[in-house]
Amino acid sequence: MSISRGKELRLSMRVWDIPTRLFHWALVVLVAACYVTEQAYWMDLHFLCGYAVLTLLIFRIVWGFLGSQTARFGNFVKNPVLAARHLARLFRREPDDEIGHNPAGGWMVLLLLALLLVSAVSGLFSNDDIAAEGPLAKYVSKHTSDVFSAVHDIVWDFLLAAIVLHILAILAYAVFKGQNLVRPMITGKKRLPATLRPPRMANPLLAVAVFLISVALVFALVSFS
């Protein structure tokens, strides 16, 4: 299906594969679950949510090198100058011609992944000075575990701030630029100029294999430590 906008022909193209979209929305649910379980002090569930987040992060990192074109870090991590130039046009209403993440969005993805990874790993070594401690806390001194606990708390605050910034950016793109960044992450499709080549999609079976390996790694880490 195609539409014509002025003289420009635009086609509906698949830009996000199913594994990337499932990762995104599963992570949204799990981060929310981590927050709720921590606030309610349901620490057993909190740790389980953390293990699930770590599993997804391992999957996403590997998928960032082996996955579909738009999921690869090399495709969406651009020169910071390009990101700055892109943000300078934030209040300019214009069509969304980015096949995947825009230059600024790519850096936001990296920031969120980095904060989540530090939070998940530090949680493995943390303790709460009451009854709960991460599965790897016993392998480090109490002082080191306390440092990891502090890092876990501080990074979580930065993560919440980054999430708020991410949501505000999505709203800003919708209001000022007229671009819906959420819909493509749901449907996987975006209307783009017909002159653009659709991105290459990786085999979903590869995603299944990467995910199962990620599950096995985290399971071994927390079960045999």
Secondary structure, 3 states (H helix, E strand, C coil): CEEEECCEEEEEEECCCHHHHHHHHHHHHHHHHHHHHHHCCCHHHHHHHHHHHHHHHHHHHHHHHHCCHHHCHHHHCCCHHHHHHHHHCCCCCCCCCCCCCCHHHHHHHHHHHHHHHHHHHHHHHCECCCCCECCCHHHCCHHHHHHHHHHHHHHHHHHHHHHHHHHHHHHHHHHHHCCCCHHHHHHCEEEEECCCCCCCCCCHHHHHHHHHHHHHHHHHHHHCC
